[in-house]
C-alpha cells in the first residue's frame, strides 16, 4: 500500500453509487490489471490489479445483487473470502438444525 494506490481496502460497497465513485477513483490510480487464476471462489468474479509503485496486488470483487463486493490486498481478500465461506457454512448448518427441530416437533405433535 502506498500513496499512489490506496492506503486501505474496502470491505463492502454499501450502494451501487459508492461502487461507481470508487471505480472512477480506481481508474485514476496507477494500477495495472493482472491475470491470476481464481481458485478461491468459483462463483465470485475477481479482478486483480497491481500498483506500479509498490507492487501491491489488489483484488476487486464487484457488487452484484445482494453481494456487496470488496477491494482489498490479495492476502487480506483471501482471508476475507475464507471467513465469509465459514459464515455461510454455519448459517446452512443452523438452518438444517432448525429444520430438523421443526420436523421433529411436527412428528411429535402428530403422534400424540
LUMKOL-737322 format. One record per residue: residue number from 1; x, z, y of N, C-alpha, C in turn; residue in three letters. Coordinates in steps of 0.1 Angstrom, whole numbers. Each point is the difference from the previous one (the first is absolute). Layout:
{site NUM, {X, Z, Y}, {X, Z, Y}, {X, Z, Y}, ala},
...
END
This chain:
{site 1, {8, 0, -12}, {-8, 0, 12}, {9, 0, 12}, unk},
{site 2, {-4, -8, 10}, {8, -1, 12}, {-10, -3, 12}, unk},
{site 3, {5, 0, 12}, {-8, -3, 11}, {-4, -15, 0}, unk},
{site 4, {7, -9, -6}, {-4, -14, -1}, {-12, -3, -9}, unk},
{site 5, {-1, 8, -10}, {-12, -2, -9}, {-11, 11, 3}, unk},
{site 6, {0, 10, -8}, {-10, 11, 2}, {6, 13, -3}, unk},
{site 7, {-4, 10, 7}, {6, 13, -1}, {-8, 8, -11}, unk},
{site 8, {-12, -4, -3}, {-8, 7, -11}, {-9, -10, -6}, unk},
{site 9, {-6, 4, -11}, {-9, -8, -7}, {-15, 2, 3}, unk},
{site 10, {-9, -8, -5}, {-14, 2, 2}, {-6, 2, -14}, unk},
{site 11, {-6, 11, -3}, {-6, 3, -13}, {-13, -6, -2}, unk},
{site 12, {-7, -3, 11}, {-13, -7, -1}, {-4, -6, 13}, unk},
{site 13, {-7, -11, 0}, {-6, -6, 12}, {-14, 4, 1}, unk},
{site 14, {-4, 8, 10}, {-13, 5, 1}, {-11, -11, 2}, unk},
{site 15, {3, -10, 8}, {-9, -11, 2}, {7, -13, -1}, unk},
{site 16, {-8, -11, -1}, {6, -13, -1}, {6, -3, 14}, unk},
{site 17, {-5, 5, 11}, {6, -2, 13}, {14, 6, 1}, unk},
{site 18, {1, 12, -7}, {14, 7, 0}, {10, -9, -8}, unk},
{site 19, {-5, -6, -11}, {9, -9, -7}, {4, -12, 8}, unk},
{site 20, {-10, -6, 7}, {3, -12, 8}, {10, 4, 11}, unk},
{site 21, {-1, 11, 6}, {9, 4, 10}, {14, 3, -6}, unk},
{site 22, {0, 6, -12}, {13, 2, -7}, {6, -13, -4}, unk},
{site 23, {-7, -10, -4}, {5, -13, -4}, {7, -7, 12}, unk},
{site 24, {-6, 1, 12}, {6, -5, 12}, {13, 6, 2}, unk},
{site 25, {1, 13, -1}, {13, 8, 2}, {10, -5, -11}, unk},
{site 26, {-5, -1, -12}, {9, -4, -11}, {6, -14, 2}, unk},
{site 27, {-8, -9, 5}, {6, -13, 3}, {10, 0, 12}, unk},
{site 28, {0, 10, 8}, {9, 0, 11}, {13, 7, -4}, unk},
{site 29, {1, 6, -12}, {12, 7, -4}, {9, -10, -8}, unk},
{site 30, {14, 3, 0}, {9, -8, -8}, {0, 2, -15}, unk},
{site 31, {-12, -3, -6}, {-1, 2, -14}, {-2, -13, -7}, unk},
{site 32, {7, -2, -11}, {-1, -12, -8}, {-7, 3, -13}, unk},
{site 33, {-9, -9, -4}, {-7, 1, -13}, {10, -1, -11}, unk},
{site 34, {-2, 9, -10}, {9, 0, -12}, {-9, -1, -12}, unk},
{site 35, {4, -8, -10}, {-7, -2, -12}, {5, 11, -10}, unk},
{site 36, {-10, 8, -5}, {3, 10, -10}, {-11, 0, -10}, unk},
{site 37, {4, 1, -13}, {-11, 0, -10}, {-8, 13, 1}, unk},
{site 38, {-13, 0, 0}, {-8, 11, 1}, {-5, 5, -13}, unk},
{site 39, {7, 10, -5}, {-4, 6, -14}, {-7, 13, 1}, unk},
{site 40, {-1, 6, 12}, {-6, 13, 2}, {-15, 0, -2}, unk},
{site 41, {-7, -9, 7}, {-14, 0, -2}, {-5, -15, 1}, unk},
{site 42, {-5, -5, -11}, {-4, -14, 0}, {-12, -3, 9}, unk},
{site 43, {-9, 10, 2}, {-11, -3, 9}, {3, 1, 15}, unk},
{site 44, {12, 6, 3}, {4, 2, 13}, {9, -11, 5}, unk},
{site 45, {-4, -7, 10}, {8, -11, 6}, {10, 6, 9}, unk},
{site 46, {13, -2, -3}, {10, 5, 8}, {8, -11, 7}, unk},
{site 47, {5, 2, 12}, {9, -9, 7}, {12, 8, 4}, unk},
{site 48, {11, -5, -2}, {13, 7, 3}, {7, -6, 12}, unk},
{site 49, {5, 8, 9}, {7, -4, 12}, {13, 8, 1}, unk},
{site 50, {11, -7, 4}, {13, 7, 2}, {4, -1, 14}, unk},
{site 51, {4, 12, 5}, {5, 0, 14}, {14, -7, 1}, unk},
{site 52, {2, -8, 10}, {13, -7, 1}, {10, 9, 5}, unk},
{site 53, {-4, 11, 7}, {10, 10, 5}, {5, 10, -10}, unk},
{site 54, {-10, 8, -5}, {4, 11, -9}, {-1, -3, -15}, unk},
{site 55, {-5, -12, -3}, {-2, -5, -14}, {-11, 8, -8}, unk},
{site 56, {-8, 8, 7}, {-11, 8, -7}, {-10, -10, -5}, unk},
{site 57, {-5, 2, -12}, {-11, -8, -5}, {-13, 7, 1}, unk},
{site 58, {-9, -7, 7}, {-14, 6, 2}, {-10, -7, -9}, unk},
{site 59, {-10, 7, -3}, {-11, -5, -9}, {-13, 0, 8}, unk},
{site 60, {-6, -11, 1}, {-13, -1, 6}, {-11, -2, -10}, unk},
{site 61, {-10, 8, -1}, {-11, -2, -8}, {-12, -1, 9}, unk},
{site 62, {-6, -12, 1}, {-11, -3, 10}, {-13, 7, -5}, unk},
{site 63, {-7, 5, 10}, {-13, 6, -3}, {-10, -11, -5}, unk},
{site 64, {-9, 4, -9}, {-10, -9, -5}, {-11, 9, -5}, unk},
{site 65, {-12, -3, 5}, {-12, 8, -4}, {2, 15, 2}, unk},
{site 66, {0, 8, -10}, {2, 14, 2}, {14, 4, -1}, unk},
{site 67, {9, -9, -4}, {15, 3, 0}, {5, 0, 14}, unk},
{site 68, {6, 10, 5}, {5, 1, 14}, {14, -5, 2}, unk},
{site 69, {7, -3, -11}, {13, -6, 2}, {11, 10, 5}, unk},
{site 70, {12, -5, 2}, {11, 8, 5}, {12, -9, 4}, unk},
{site 71, {9, 6, 7}, {13, -7, 4}, {10, 11, -1}, unk},
{site 72, {8, 0, -10}, {10, 11, -3}, {13, -6, -5}, unk},
{site 73, {11, 8, 1}, {12, -4, -6}, {-2, -1, -15}, unk},
{site 74, {8, -8, -7}, {-3, -4, -14}, {0, 13, -9}, unk},
{site 75, {10, 9, 1}, {0, 11, -9}, {-12, 9, 3}, unk},
{site 76, {-4, 2, 13}, {-12, 8, 3}, {-13, -7, -5}, unk},
{site 77, {0, -13, 1}, {-12, -7, -4}, {-2, 1, -15}, unk},
{site 78, {11, 0, -8}, {-1, 1, -14}, {-5, 14, -4}, unk},
{site 79, {5, 10, 7}, {-4, 14, -3}, {-15, 2, 4}, unk},
{site 80, {-4, -6, 11}, {-14, 1, 5}, {-9, -7, -10}, unk},
{site 81, {3, -12, -5}, {-8, -7, -10}, {-2, 8, -12}, unk},
{site 82, {11, 6, -5}, {-1, 9, -12}, {-9, 12, 3}, unk},
{site 83, {1, 6, 11}, {-9, 11, 4}, {-14, -4, 0}, unk},
{site 84, {-3, -11, 6}, {-14, -5, 0}, {-5, -3, -14}, unk},
{site 85, {9, -6, -8}, {-4, -3, -14}, {-4, 13, -8}, unk},
{site 86, {8, 11, 2}, {-3, 12, -6}, {-13, 6, 5}, unk},
{site 87, {-3, -1, 13}, {-12, 5, 5}, {-12, -8, -6}, unk},
{site 88, {1, -13, -1}, {-11, -8, -6}, {-2, 4, -15}, unk},
{site 89, {11, 3, -7}, {-1, 4, -14}, {-7, 13, -1}, unk},
{site 90, {3, 10, 9}, {-7, 13, -1}, {-15, -2, 4}, unk},
{site 91, {-3, -9, 9}, {-14, -2, 3}, {-8, -5, -12}, unk},
{site 92, {7, -10, -7}, {-7, -6, -12}, {-2, 11, -10}, unk},
{site 93, {10, 8, -3}, {-1, 11, -10}, {-11, 10, 4}, unk},
{site 94, {-1, 3, 13}, {-10, 9, 5}, {-14, -6, -2}, unk},
{site 95, {-2, -12, 3}, {-13, -7, -2}, {-4, 0, -15}, unk},
{site 96, {10, -2, -9}, {-3, 0, -14}, {-4, 14, -5}, unk},
{site 97, {6, 10, 6}, {-3, 14, -4}, {-15, 3, 5}, unk},
{site 98, {-3, -4, 12}, {-13, 3, 6}, {-11, -8, -8}, unk},
{site 99, {3, -12, -4}, {-9, -8, -8}, {-2, 6, -14}, unk},
{site 100, {11, 5, -6}, {-2, 7, -13}, {-8, 13, 1}, unk},
{site 101, {2, 8, 11}, {-8, 12, 2}, {-15, -4, 2}, unk},
{site 102, {-2, -10, 8}, {-14, -5, 2}, {-7, -4, -13}, unk},
{site 103, {7, -8, -8}, {-6, -4, -12}, {-2, 12, -10}, unk},
{site 104, {10, 9, 0}, {-2, 12, -8}, {-12, 8, 4}, unk},
{site 105, {-2, 1, 13}, {-11, 8, 6}, {-13, -7, -4}, unk},
{site 106, {-1, -13, 1}, {-12, -7, -4}, {-3, 1, -15}, unk},
{site 107, {11, -1, -8}, {-2, 2, -14}, {-5, 14, -4}, unk},
{site 108, {5, 10, 7}, {-5, 14, -2}, {-14, 1, 4}, unk},
{site 109, {-4, -5, 11}, {-14, 1, 5}, {-9, -8, -10}, unk},
{site 110, {4, -11, -5}, {-8, -8, -9}, {-2, 8, -13}, unk},
{site 111, {11, 6, -5}, {-1, 8, -13}, {-9, 12, 1}, unk},
{site 112, {0, 6, 11}, {-7, 13, 2}, {-15, -2, 3}, unk},
END
